[in-house]
Amino acid sequence: MTHTALDIPQHYKIVPHNGTTCSLLDALVKENVSIYSPCGGKGICGKCKVQTDGDVSEISSEEIRLLTPEEIEKGIRLACRTYATGSTRVSITGDNFTNNSKDKITTYREYATNSNITKCRITAETPDLKNDFSLTECIKKKAGNINMDLSLIRELSNRSLPDNEITLSLCGNDLIDIEFENTMDQKFGAAFDIGTTTIACYLMDLNTGRQIHVASCQNPQSAYGADVISRINYSLQNKNGIKVLSKTVKAGISDLLSKACAAVKIKETHVYECVLVGNTTMNHIFWELNPISLSRVPFTPVTKEMIVADAGTAGISGMNTRGKVVFLPCIGGFVGSDTVGAVIASDLKQKKGNTLIIDLGTNGEIVLATSQQMYACSAAAGPAFEGASIKHGMQAFKGAINSVSIDDDLHYTTIDNKPARGICGSGLIDIVGQFLTTGIIDKTGKIVESETLENDRLSQRIIKENRRKRVILAHPHESYNGEEIYISQKDIRELQLAKGAIRAGINILLKIAKVNFADIDRIFLAGAFGNFINKESARKIGVFPDIPLDRVISMGNAAGEGAKMALCDKEILQKDIMTDAVSIQHITVSNHQDFQDEFVRGMSF
């Protein structure tokens, strides 16, 4: 098989210091090496595969269970269960690559040019023996009563005010920068969607309201677990855990911002404001707020308010150190500012009737807007949609199976048309939808006996070993590593659990609002996952109610869109956001008397 650039391994040398031992996973994370470890290093998922060459610990029982004999023969190990006992070389191959699905979402929205950031040109007063003005007073005499922090005053102390014009950059009344050349056309900001899985960065020209660059990366916190519960537990169970997670995500944000500026050749100092959205756990970790209250009933956040800080204080580089970092407000314990962003982007105030917003992911969020009230809830779908609890599941990396069709045989496509590596969330939904249509599984989700299928090619894909069944998707000669890729009965059950949680959330919101399925005027699918799934397959397996597909609209990254809109329009940032966040009624669906019944009902196909 011909190997592509994707298969070229990345090599790292690990050397234990002063006799200390730590797992290869911990060693790589400390070196800011991104590695896919959705179970957070617990030795459960078997996905943090690396190849080792050197002095390492004996193979563990978890590795023997999760790795194939062929992989063990090749020196493949699990990074979380392998320890360097001496100098060793680690090669990362396999699934540890970037999920750039959010880069591929095209947006056509026009954004406002009414941001918090303003620039002006002034000629400062000249100090002399008569007026006895200080340097700061010379500026304020022309610019008005503005606020200047100590760092800027220190910089001013090293400069002489020129006789000609200077450029001032302000956020409200706060002076961010003084420049001695004309930079009026250099006014930029960035919007960030901090997802549990992926961080997306949108660089915006605040003079024109244009998006000038987009980039994304895997959330580097993923090495500590695929879901928010794993990360909360890490922060509580490890010394300085919250600081480690906060530093990790800020490094990812700063790196994206620096690369975005370099890509479009602008100075980092000309980025004056960042607006961030994310779920409540991401918010708390970013600001180093102890998330212990999110880990226990009634799952209360420390604060739901919008937090603003200077970039230097917030610990974000890649922008002006006195620029503003704004994290939008949250709604509840597990419904964050990403949902607020989706509400802004959907422009619900201008829409009549009943609207559902569904953001599918590890922590699914659902909003129901009626003419009287908006309701929101979270649904702990678990990591199935992101592939973490699926045997051959993976994020939307290159080579992930992302769609399936069945006629005389099963056919699939992969991201970027690379050899099959695994299955991403959109592929999983498509697969199960097609299995239902063709009778490979019944309405309970059970894989049928192979002999019951009339199609010989499909029946040959059903393998039964010791009463356990699996359906082969990619044969060994088709995959990147010469091993078959399949869906097991357990994988289908994991999807049913995730789907059940989402449907339970939807159904309970509809009950509370006294809205029937037939009365839903539109469903917005938010997030990268919602943008790429096959809507017909999602409806087929019951992810959302059975309504006409022309009422189901993919919004793309709605959370990111809302963040961009807030960045570019101070009216949204200063007024609408807090109104939306306060007016949304947060529902804890797990406390509802019908939750268990709706959850079980939602699992069925």
C-alpha positions in Angstrom: 0.0 0.0 0.0 1.3 3.5 -0.9 1.7 5.7 2.1 0.7 9.4 2.0 2.1 12.3 3.9 -0.5 11.6 6.5 1.2 8.3 7.4 4.6 9.9 8.1 5.2 9.5 11.8 6.2 12.3 14.1 9.2 11.4 16.3 10.0 12.5 19.8 12.7 11.6 22.2 11.7 10.9 25.8 14.4 10.9 28.5 13.4 10.4 32.2 14.8 13.1 34.5 16.4 12.3 37.9 15.0 8.8 38.1 11.4 10.0 37.9 8.9 8.1 35.8 5.8 9.2 34.0 3.8 7.8 31.2 4.7 8.5 27.6 1.3 10.3 27.4 2.2 12.7 30.3 5.7 13.2 28.8 4.3 14.1 25.4 1.6 16.4 26.8 4.2 18.3 28.9 6.1 19.0 25.6 2.8 20.4 24.1 2.5 17.4 21.8 -1.1 16.8 20.9 -2.1 13.2 21.2 -5.5 11.7 20.9 -6.5 10.2 24.2 -10.3 10.4 24.6 -10.4 8.4 27.9 -8.0 10.8 29.5 -5.2 8.2 30.1 -7.3 5.7 31.9 -6.3 2.8 29.6 -9.9 2.2 28.5 -10.2 3.5 24.9 -7.0 2.0 23.4 -6.6 5.0 21.0 -3.4 6.7 22.2 -1.2 4.4 20.1 2.5 5.1 19.6 5.5 3.1 18.4 8.4 2.9 20.8 12.1 2.2 20.3 14.1 2.2 23.5 13.8 1.4 27.2 10.2 1.2 28.2 8.1 -0.7 30.8 6.8 -4.2 30.3 3.5 -4.4 28.3 0.5 -4.0 30.6 -2.7 -6.1 30.8 -4.7 -3.3 29.3 -2.4 -3.1 26.3 -2.7 -6.9 25.7 -6.5 -6.6 25.8 -6.7 -3.5 23.6 -3.9 -4.0 21.0 -3.8 -6.7 18.4 -1.0 -9.3 18.4 0.2 -7.7 15.1 0.4 -4.3 16.7 2.3 -5.6 19.7 4.7 -7.3 17.4 5.4 -4.0 15.6 6.2 -2.3 18.9 2.9 -0.4 19.1 2.0 0.6 22.7 -0.5 2.7 24.5 1.1 6.0 25.6 -1.0 6.1 28.8 0.2 2.7 29.9 3.8 2.8 28.8 6.6 4.3 30.9 10.1 5.3 29.7 12.6 3.5 31.9 15.5 5.0 29.9 16.0 7.0 26.7 13.3 6.0 24.2 12.1 7.2 20.8 8.4 7.7 20.4 6.7 7.8 17.0 3.1 9.0 16.7 1.1 7.6 13.9 -2.4 6.5 13.5 -5.3 8.7 14.6 -3.4 11.5 16.3 -4.1 14.2 13.8 -5.9 17.5 13.6 -9.7 17.7 13.4 -10.1 20.6 11.0 -13.8 20.1 10.2 -14.7 23.6 11.4 -12.2 25.1 8.9 -14.3 23.6 6.1 -17.6 25.3 7.1 -18.1 28.2 4.7 -19.9 31.3 6.0 -21.5 34.0 3.9 -22.8 36.3 6.6 -22.0 40.0 6.5 -20.8 41.3 9.9 -21.3 44.7 11.5 -18.6 47.4 11.8 -19.7 48.6 15.2 -17.2 47.0 17.5 -16.0 48.0 20.9 -12.7 49.0 19.4 -12.1 52.5 18.0 -9.1 54.3 16.6 -8.5 58.0 16.2 -5.7 60.3 15.1 -4.8 63.2 17.4 -2.0 65.8 17.7 -1.2 65.8 21.4 -0.7 69.0 23.4 2.9 70.1 23.7 4.1 70.4 27.3 6.0 73.6 28.2 6.8 75.8 31.1 3.5 77.6 30.9 1.0 74.8 30.9 2.9 72.3 33.1 1.1 69.3 31.5 2.3 65.8 32.1 2.6 63.5 29.0 -0.6 61.7 29.9 -2.4 65.0 30.2 -1.1 66.1 26.8 -2.9 63.1 25.3 -6.1 63.4 27.4 -6.5 67.1 26.5 -7.2 65.9 22.9 -8.6 62.4 23.4 -10.9 63.1 26.4 -11.0 61.5 29.8 -9.6 58.1 28.8 -8.1 55.4 31.1 -4.4 54.6 30.8 -2.9 51.6 32.6 0.5 51.4 34.2 2.1 49.4 31.4 1.1 52.0 28.8 2.4 54.8 31.0 5.7 53.0 31.4 5.9 52.7 27.6 5.1 56.4 27.2 7.9 57.3 29.6 10.4 55.9 27.1 9.0 57.9 24.2 8.8 61.6 23.4 5.5 62.9 22.1 5.9 64.0 18.4 4.6 67.3 17.0 2.6 65.4 14.4 -0.4 63.1 14.8 -0.4 59.9 16.8 -2.8 57.0 16.6 -4.8 55.9 19.6 -6.5 52.5 19.9 -9.3 52.3 22.5 -11.8 49.8 23.9 -14.5 52.1 25.2 -12.6 54.5 27.4 -9.7 52.2 27.9 -6.6 53.2 25.9 -5.0 50.0 24.5 -2.2 51.4 22.5 -0.4 54.5 21.3 1.3 54.4 17.9 3.4 57.1 16.3 2.4 56.1 12.7 -0.9 56.0 11.0 -2.5 52.5 11.6 -6.1 53.5 11.2 -6.6 50.6 8.7 -5.2 48.0 11.1 -8.0 47.1 13.5 -8.5 43.4 14.1 -10.3 41.1 16.5 -10.8 37.3 16.9 -13.7 35.1 17.8 -13.0 31.7 19.4 -15.3 28.7 19.8 -13.6 26.6 22.5 -15.2 23.2 22.0 -14.6 20.2 24.2 -13.0 18.6 21.1 -12.0 21.4 18.8 -10.9 25.0 19.1 -11.9 27.3 16.2 -10.3 30.7 15.6 -11.9 33.3 13.4 -9.8 36.4 12.6 -11.9 39.5 11.8 -11.1 42.8 10.2 -13.1 45.2 12.4 -12.9 48.0 9.9 -14.7 46.1 7.2 -16.6 43.4 9.2 -14.9 40.7 7.0 -13.6 37.3 8.2 -10.0 37.2 6.9 -8.8 33.9 8.3 -10.1 30.8 10.0 -8.1 28.0 11.7 -8.8 25.2 14.1 -7.0 22.7 16.2 -7.8 19.8 18.5 -8.4 21.1 22.0 -5.1 20.2 23.6 -7.1 19.3 26.8 -8.2 16.2 24.9 -5.2 14.4 26.3 -6.9 14.6 29.7 -10.2 13.1 28.5 -12.8 13.4 25.8 -15.6 14.9 27.8 -16.1 17.6 30.4 -16.6 15.2 33.3 -13.1 13.7 32.6 -11.6 17.2 32.7 -13.5 18.2 35.8 -12.2 15.1 37.5 -8.7 15.7 36.4 -8.8 19.2 37.8 -10.1 18.0 41.1 -7.9 14.9 41.5 -4.5 16.3 40.5 -2.5 18.9 42.2 -2.6 22.1 40.2 -5.0 20.3 37.8 -7.1 23.3 37.0 -3.9 25.3 36.3 -2.6 22.6 34.0 -5.8 22.5 32.0 -6.1 26.3 31.8 -2.5 26.7 30.7 -3.0 24.0 28.1 -6.1 25.5 26.4 -4.6 29.0 26.5 -1.5 27.8 24.8 -3.7 26.3 22.0 -5.6 29.6 21.7 -2.5 31.7 21.6 -0.8 29.5 19.1 -3.9 29.6 16.7 -4.0 33.4 17.1 -0.3 33.8 16.3 -0.5 31.5 13.3 -3.6 33.4 12.0 -1.8 36.7 12.2 1.2 35.3 10.4 -1.0 33.8 7.7 -2.5 37.1 6.7 0.7 39.2 7.6 -0.7 41.4 10.3 1.0 42.5 13.5 -0.2 40.7 16.6 -0.4 44.0 18.4 -3.1 45.1 16.0 -5.5 42.4 17.4 -7.4 44.3 20.1 -10.2 42.1 21.2 -11.1 38.4 21.5 -14.6 37.1 22.1 -14.7 33.5 23.4 -17.6 31.0 23.7 -17.6 27.5 25.1 -19.5 25.3 27.5 -19.6 26.1 31.2 -16.8 23.7 32.0 -14.5 25.3 29.3 -15.4 28.7 30.8 -14.4 27.7 34.3 -11.2 26.0 33.3 -10.2 29.0 31.2 -10.5 31.4 34.1 -9.2 28.8 36.6 -12.4 28.7 38.5 -12.7 25.6 40.7 -15.3 23.4 38.9 -16.2 21.4 42.0 -19.7 22.9 42.1 -20.2 21.6 38.5 -19.4 18.0 39.7 -22.2 17.7 42.2 -26.0 18.3 42.4 -27.3 20.9 41.7 -24.4 21.5 39.2 -24.1 25.2 40.0 -21.6 27.3 38.1 -19.4 29.7 40.0 -20.7 32.5 37.8 -22.8 32.8 34.7 -21.8 36.4 34.0 -19.7 37.6 31.1 -16.1 38.0 32.2 -13.7 40.5 30.6 -9.9 40.8 31.2 -6.9 42.3 29.5 -5.0 39.7 27.4 -2.0 39.9 29.7 -4.1 39.2 32.7 -6.0 36.4 31.0 -2.8 34.8 29.8 -3.4 35.0 26.1 -0.6 35.9 23.7 -0.8 36.5 19.9 -2.6 39.8 20.4 -2.1 43.2 22.0 -1.3 42.5 25.7 -3.7 45.3 26.7 -6.4 44.0 24.3 -9.6 42.7 25.8 -10.5 39.0 26.2 -14.3 38.6 26.6 -15.9 35.2 27.6 -19.6 35.4 26.9 -22.1 34.5 29.7 -23.3 31.0 30.4 -26.9 29.8 31.0 -26.5 27.0 33.4 -24.2 24.3 34.8 -23.8 22.5 31.5 -25.3 25.0 29.1 -22.6 27.5 28.3 -21.9 30.6 26.2 -21.6 28.4 23.1 -25.4 28.0 23.3 -25.8 31.8 23.8 -23.7 32.2 20.6 -26.0 29.8 18.7 -29.1 31.8 19.9 -27.5 35.0 18.6 -26.6 33.4 15.3 -30.1 32.0 14.8 -31.7 35.4 15.2 -34.7 33.8 17.0 -36.2 37.2 17.7 -37.0 37.6 14.0 -38.6 34.2 13.7 -42.2 33.3 14.4 -43.4 29.9 15.6 -41.4 27.2 17.4 -37.7 26.6 16.8 -35.4 23.9 18.0 -31.6 24.4 18.1 -29.7 21.2 18.5 -25.9 21.1 19.0 -24.8 17.6 18.8 -21.6 16.6 20.5 -20.1 15.1 23.7 -22.2 17.5 25.7 -25.3 18.1 23.5 -27.2 21.4 24.0 -30.8 22.0 23.0 -32.8 25.2 22.9 -36.5 25.4 22.3 -37.8 28.9 21.4 -41.6 29.5 21.4 -43.5 32.8 21.0 -43.6 33.0 24.8 -40.4 31.6 26.2 -37.0 30.2 25.4 -35.9 26.9 27.2 -32.5 25.3 27.2 -31.0 22.1 28.5 -27.9 19.9 28.1 -27.9 16.2 27.2 -25.0 14.1 28.4 -24.7 12.2 25.1 -21.3 10.9 26.0 -18.4 10.6 23.6 -20.1 8.3 21.0 -20.8 11.2 18.6 -17.1 12.1 18.7 -16.0 8.5 18.3 -14.3 8.0 21.6 -16.5 5.1 22.9 -16.7 3.4 19.5 -14.1 0.6 18.8 -13.0 2.2 15.5 -14.3 5.6 16.3 -12.3 8.8 15.8 -12.7 12.5 15.4 -13.1 14.0 12.0 -9.5 13.3 11.0 -8.3 12.6 7.5 -9.2 9.0 6.6 -12.3 8.9 8.8 -15.3 7.2 7.2 -17.8 10.0 7.0 -20.6 8.6 4.8 -22.0 5.3 3.7 -24.4 4.1 1.0 -25.7 0.6 0.3 -27.0 -0.9 -2.9 -25.5 -4.2 -4.1 -22.8 -3.7 -1.5 -21.7 -1.3 1.1 -19.8 1.8 -0.1 -18.2 4.5 2.0 -16.3 7.8 1.6 -13.5 9.1 3.8 -12.4 12.6 4.7 -10.0 13.9 2.1 -10.4 10.5 0.3 -7.6 8.9 2.4 -7.4 5.2 3.2 -9.9 4.3 5.9 -8.7 4.9 9.4 -11.8 4.8 11.5 -15.3 6.2 11.8 -16.3 9.8 12.7 -19.7 10.9 14.1 -21.3 11.8 10.8 -20.2 8.4 9.4 -21.6 6.6 12.4 -25.0 8.1 12.0 -25.0 7.4 8.3 -23.9 3.8 8.8 -26.7 3.0 11.4 -29.3 4.8 9.2 -28.3 2.7 6.2 -28.3 -0.5 8.3 -31.8 0.2 9.4 -33.0 0.9 5.8 -31.4 -2.3 4.5 -32.3 -4.5 7.4 -28.8 -5.2 8.7 -30.1 -4.1 12.1 -33.7 -4.2 13.4 -35.6 -1.5 15.2 -34.1 -2.5 18.5 -30.6 -2.0 17.1 -29.8 -5.7 17.0 -27.6 -6.9 14.2 -29.5 -9.6 12.4 -28.3 -13.1 11.6 -26.3 -13.1 8.3 -28.5 -15.8 6.7 -31.6 -13.7 7.0 -30.2 -11.2 4.4 -30.9 -11.9 0.7 -27.9 -9.9 -0.4 -24.9 -12.2 -0.3 -22.3 -9.4 -0.2 -24.0 -7.8 2.7 -24.5 -11.1 4.6 -20.8 -11.8 4.2 -20.0 -8.6 6.0 -21.7 -9.8 9.2 -19.2 -11.8 11.3 -20.3 -13.7 14.3 -17.7 -14.9 16.9 -18.7 -16.4 20.2 -22.2 -14.8 19.9 -20.6 -11.4 19.3 -21.5 -9.8 16.0 -19.8 -7.1 13.9 -20.3 -5.7 10.5 -17.2 -5.1 8.3 -17.0 -1.7 6.7 -13.5 -1.6 5.3 -11.6 -4.8 4.5 -7.9 -5.1 5.5 -6.7 -4.3 2.0 -8.7 -1.0 2.1 -7.6 0.4 5.4 -4.5 2.4 6.2 -2.9 -0.2 8.4 -4.1 -3.5 6.8 -6.7 -4.2 9.5 -10.5 -4.4 9.1 -12.6 -1.6 10.3 -16.0 -2.6 11.6 -19.1 -1.7 13.6 -19.9 -3.9 16.5 -23.1 -4.5 18.4 -21.6 -2.6 21.4 -20.9 0.4 19.1 -24.5 0.5 18.0 -25.6 0.4 21.7 -23.3 3.3 22.4 -24.9 5.3 19.7 -28.3 4.4 21.1 -27.3 5.7 24.5 -26.1 9.0 23.0 -29.2 9.4 20.9 -31.5 8.5 23.8 -30.0 11.3 25.9 -30.5 13.8 23.0 -34.1 12.7 22.4 -35.0 12.8 26.1 -33.8 16.4 26.3 -35.8 17.4 23.2 -39.0 15.6 24.3 -38.9 17.0 27.8 -38.5 20.6 26.6 -41.4 20.0 24.2 -43.5 18.7 27.1 -42.7 21.7 29.4 -43.5 24.1 26.6 -46.6 22.1 25.6 -45.4 21.8 22.0 -46.1 18.8 19.7 -43.7 17.5 17.0 -46.1 18.7 14.3 -45.9 22.2 15.7 -42.1 22.5 15.2 -41.5 25.0 12.5 -37.8 24.5 12.1 -34.9 22.7 13.5 -31.4 24.3 13.4 -28.5 21.8 13.6 -25.6 23.6 15.1 -21.9 22.8 15.2 -19.5 21.2 12.8 -21.1 17.8 13.4 -24.6 19.1 12.7 -23.2 20.7 9.5 -21.8 17.4 8.1 -24.3 14.8 9.1 -26.8 13.3 6.6 -30.1 14.8 7.8 -32.1 11.9 6.4 -30.0 9.3 8.3 -30.2 11.4 11.5 -34.0 11.5 11.1 -34.2 7.8 10.3 -32.5 6.8 13.5 -34.5 9.3 15.5 -31.9 11.9 16.5 -34.6 14.5 16.1 -38.3 14.4 15.6 -39.8 13.1 12.3 -40.6 16.4 10.6 -40.1 17.3 6.9 -36.4 17.6 6.1 -36.9 21.1 4.5 -37.6 22.3 8.0 -34.2 21.0 9.2 -31.4 23.5 8.6 -27.7 23.1 9.1 -26.3 26.3 10.7 -22.6 25.4 10.6 -20.7 26.5 13.6 -23.5 28.6 15.2 -21.5 29.2 18.4 -18.6 30.7 16.4 -21.0 32.7 14.3 -22.5 34.2 17.5 -19.1 35.0 18.8 -18.2 36.8 15.6 -21.4 38.8 15.6 -20.8 39.9 19.2 -17.2 40.8 18.4 -18.2 43.0 15.5 -21.3 44.7 17.1 -21.0 46.3 20.5 -24.8 46.5 20.7 -25.0 42.7 20.8 -22.0 42.5 23.2 -23.3 45.1 25.6 -27.1 44.5 25.6 -28.5 41.6 23.6 -26.2 38.9 25.0 -27.1 39.5 28.7 -30.8 39.8 27.8 -30.7 36.4 25.9 -28.7 34.7 28.6 -31.0 35.8 31.4 -34.3 35.3 29.5 -33.5 31.6 28.7 -35.1 29.2 31.2 -32.5 26.5 32.1 -34.0 23.1 32.5 -32.2 20.2 34.3 -33.8 17.4 32.3 -32.4 14.6 34.5 -34.6 15.8 37.3 -37.7 15.7 35.3 -40.2 12.9 36.3 -40.4 11.6 32.8 -36.6 11.6 32.0 -36.0 7.8 32.4 -39.0 6.9 30.3 -38.1 9.4 27.6 -34.4 8.2 27.7 -35.4 4.6 27.2 -37.9 5.5 24.5 -35.3 7.7 22.8 -32.9 4.7 22.5 -35.2 2.9 20.1 -34.9 3.2 16.4 
